[in-house]
Amino acid sequence: MMDEGIGRVSQIIPQLPATEARLSRLMLMVSTSLEEELEFKLKPHKLNHSEFLTLMVLYSRPDGSSTPGELCEFASQGATNMTRIGNALVKRGLITRGASEEDRRCVLIRITAAGRRFVQKMLPPMFPRVATMFAGFSDNDKRNLSRLLRKLAHNLDQLSEAPQP
């Protein structure tokens, strides 16, 4: 259906970049499905995607901490929403928020021991479904997909930095 629709539009508007339109639509469809899959797996843990991503950033950091600004950037969230995310995770005892020991003016958000245990418990049951998503992909396929998606992400970053015509 997607291919037919894009084909019809390209007949009406010949300059339509049909291949790129198909790829963009496919990525949006895949992205939506990935988001739905993640939300399905997070729902029993009473987490949303933004909270999960914030927790994972902290979990992956060597010292388990980050500043609110860094978290906003890594999680692609605004300051107001990051405050809400932080409040929800603090309330559950998964993170703490406090002043940095090096610079008391700087706020640090840290994953707690309970937050680490929570991540270690919730992640492994997700692994089989992730493996199923990439069933039939060779290691070379995965490397190529990663390379191409990173290239696209770079181009999108360039696009967002370019002035609008």
One Martini backbone bead per residue (centre of mass of N, CA, C, O) as a GRO file, in nm:
protein
  165
    1MET     BB    1   0.059   0.063  -0.022
    2MET     BB    2   0.294   0.255   0.003
    3ASP     BB    3   0.410   0.217  -0.281
    4GLU     BB    4   0.156   0.303  -0.431
    5GLY     BB    5   0.128   0.587  -0.311
    6ILE     BB    6   0.406   0.692  -0.399
    7GLY     BB    7   0.365   0.634  -0.698
    8ARG     BB    8   0.126   0.827  -0.742
    9VAL     BB    9   0.265   1.086  -0.646
   10SER     BB   10   0.504   1.069  -0.859
   11GLN     BB   11   0.311   1.115  -1.101
   12ILE     BB   12   0.218   1.401  -1.007
   13ILE     BB   13   0.522   1.438  -0.867
   14PRO     BB   14   0.816   1.379  -1.022
   15GLN     BB   15   1.027   1.512  -0.798
   16LEU     BB   16   0.989   1.292  -0.616
   17PRO     BB   17   1.171   1.113  -0.372
   18ALA     BB   18   1.079   0.796  -0.363
   19THR     BB   19   1.299   0.638  -0.218
   20GLU     BB   20   1.318   0.828   0.029
   21ALA     BB   21   1.020   0.807   0.106
   22ARG     BB   22   1.020   0.505   0.163
   23LEU     BB   23   1.242   0.503   0.378
   24SER     BB   24   1.106   0.698   0.572
   25ARG     BB   25   0.849   0.534   0.616
   26LEU     BB   26   0.983   0.277   0.720
   27MET     BB   27   1.121   0.409   0.966
   28LEU     BB   28   0.860   0.504   1.100
   29MET     BB   29   0.736   0.225   1.130
   30VAL     BB   30   0.966   0.100   1.295
   31SER     BB   31   0.971   0.306   1.521
   32THR     BB   32   0.684   0.256   1.620
   33SER     BB   33   0.724  -0.046   1.682
   34LEU     BB   34   0.955  -0.013   1.884
   35GLU     BB   35   0.804   0.166   2.082
   36GLU     BB   36   0.574  -0.035   2.142
   37GLU     BB   37   0.756  -0.262   2.247
   38LEU     BB   38   0.883  -0.105   2.478
   39GLU     BB   39   0.623  -0.023   2.623
   40PHE     BB   40   0.528  -0.313   2.676
   41LYS     BB   41   0.785  -0.384   2.859
   42LEU     BB   42   0.747  -0.131   3.067
   43LYS     BB   43   0.462  -0.136   3.194
   44PRO     BB   44   0.508  -0.345   3.434
   45HIS     BB   45   0.731  -0.118   3.552
   46LYS     BB   46   0.623   0.176   3.536
   47LEU     BB   47   0.743   0.279   3.252
   48ASN     BB   48   0.883   0.495   3.032
   49HIS     BB   49   1.093   0.578   2.790
   50SER     BB   50   1.229   0.824   2.931
   51GLU     BB   51   1.289   0.683   3.199
   52PHE     BB   52   1.454   0.451   3.085
   53LEU     BB   53   1.673   0.618   2.944
   54THR     BB   54   1.771   0.763   3.195
   55LEU     BB   55   1.848   0.509   3.353
   56MET     BB   56   2.049   0.398   3.136
   57VAL     BB   57   2.247   0.625   3.140
   58LEU     BB   58   2.325   0.596   3.438
   59TYR     BB   59   2.404   0.294   3.429
   60SER     BB   60   2.638   0.345   3.200
   61ARG     BB   61   2.787   0.506   3.389
   62PRO     BB   62   3.065   0.476   3.576
   63ASP     BB   63   2.923   0.659   3.830
   64GLY     BB   64   2.599   0.698   3.786
   65SER     BB   65   2.616   0.998   3.661
   66SER     BB   66   2.450   1.325   3.604
   67THR     BB   67   2.328   1.587   3.447
   68PRO     BB   68   2.051   1.737   3.344
   69GLY     BB   69   2.166   1.836   3.071
   70GLU     BB   70   2.271   1.565   2.972
   71LEU     BB   71   2.000   1.415   2.987
   72CYS     BB   72   1.853   1.588   2.786
   73GLU     BB   73   2.036   1.515   2.550
   74PHE     BB   74   2.029   1.198   2.561
   75ALA     BB   75   1.689   1.199   2.583
   76SER     BB   76   1.547   1.427   2.429
   77GLN     BB   77   1.485   1.660   2.654
   78GLY     BB   78   1.343   1.880   2.839
   79ALA     BB   79   1.365   2.032   3.138
   80THR     BB   80   1.075   1.984   3.236
   81ASN     BB   81   1.063   1.679   3.173
   82MET     BB   82   1.316   1.601   3.337
   83THR     BB   83   1.195   1.675   3.606
   84ARG     BB   84   0.965   1.470   3.597
   85ILE     BB   85   1.141   1.222   3.566
   86GLY     BB   86   1.307   1.263   3.820
   87ASN     BB   87   1.073   1.259   4.021
   88ALA     BB   88   0.976   0.970   3.956
   89LEU     BB   89   1.253   0.826   4.024
   90VAL     BB   90   1.282   0.929   4.312
   91LYS     BB   91   1.012   0.820   4.426
   92ARG     BB   92   1.122   0.511   4.358
   93GLY     BB   93   1.444   0.501   4.428
   94LEU     BB   94   1.640   0.508   4.155
   95ILE     BB   95   1.719   0.805   4.232
   96THR     BB   96   1.924   1.095   4.280
   97ARG     BB   97   1.939   1.439   4.408
   98GLY     BB   98   2.232   1.660   4.398
   99ALA     BB   99   2.512   1.788   4.495
  100SER     BB  100   2.819   1.841   4.410
  101GLU     BB  101   3.129   1.792   4.551
  102GLU     BB  102   3.296   1.991   4.361
  103ASP     BB  103   3.010   2.157   4.290
  104ARG     BB  104   2.745   2.291   4.459
  105ARG     BB  105   2.597   2.421   4.200
  106CYS     BB  106   2.586   2.130   4.099
  107VAL     BB  107   2.376   1.897   3.966
  108LEU     BB  108   2.318   1.551   4.057
  109ILE     BB  109   2.246   1.242   3.904
  110ARG     BB  110   2.175   0.922   4.066
  111ILE     BB  111   2.205   0.600   4.087
  112THR     BB  112   2.088   0.349   4.265
  113ALA     BB  113   2.095   0.041   4.391
  114ALA     BB  114   1.799  -0.007   4.317
  115GLY     BB  115   1.833   0.080   4.020
  116ARG     BB  116   2.034  -0.141   3.942
  117ARG     BB  117   1.855  -0.383   4.014
  118PHE     BB  118   1.624  -0.310   3.828
  119VAL     BB  119   1.781  -0.331   3.562
  120GLN     BB  120   1.888  -0.628   3.607
  121LYS     BB  121   1.589  -0.741   3.604
  122MET     BB  122   1.448  -0.609   3.336
  123LEU     BB  123   1.634  -0.673   3.086
  124PRO     BB  124   1.663  -0.984   3.018
  125PRO     BB  125   1.357  -1.029   2.916
  126MET     BB  126   1.419  -0.854   2.645
  127PHE     BB  127   1.626  -1.013   2.467
  128PRO     BB  128   1.456  -1.213   2.290
  129ARG     BB  129   1.301  -0.990   2.130
  130VAL     BB  130   1.547  -0.858   2.010
  131ALA     BB  131   1.648  -1.105   1.860
  132THR     BB  132   1.391  -1.138   1.682
  133MET     BB  133   1.415  -0.867   1.528
  134PHE     BB  134   1.715  -0.990   1.408
  135ALA     BB  135   1.630  -1.213   1.251
  136GLY     BB  136   1.839  -1.290   0.972
  137PHE     BB  137   2.078  -1.127   1.064
  138SER     BB  138   2.377  -1.056   1.004
  139ASP     BB  139   2.656  -0.917   1.112
  140ASN     BB  140   2.682  -0.746   0.854
  141ASP     BB  141   2.401  -0.626   0.855
  142LYS     BB  142   2.431  -0.481   1.130
  143ARG     BB  143   2.672  -0.306   1.053
  144ASN     BB  144   2.536  -0.164   0.813
  145LEU     BB  145   2.295  -0.049   0.961
  146SER     BB  146   2.457   0.116   1.163
  147ARG     BB  147   2.609   0.289   0.959
  148LEU     BB  148   2.358   0.409   0.814
  149LEU     BB  149   2.216   0.531   1.065
  150ARG     BB  150   2.451   0.717   1.143
  151LYS     BB  151   2.450   0.876   0.881
  152LEU     BB  152   2.162   0.978   0.909
  153ALA     BB  153   2.197   1.116   1.183
  154HIS     BB  154   2.405   1.317   1.084
  155ASN     BB  155   2.226   1.451   0.868
  156LEU     BB  156   2.008   1.541   1.070
  157ASP     BB  157   2.193   1.722   1.234
  158GLN     BB  158   2.264   1.911   1.000
  159LEU     BB  159   1.973   1.997   0.939
  160SER     BB  160   1.913   2.122   1.228
  161GLU     BB  161   2.155   2.343   1.186
  162ALA     BB  162   2.023   2.452   0.951
  163PRO     BB  163   1.884   2.687   0.788
  164GLN     BB  164   1.583   2.794   0.701
  165PRO     BB  165   1.426   2.871   0.388
   0.00000   0.00000   0.00000
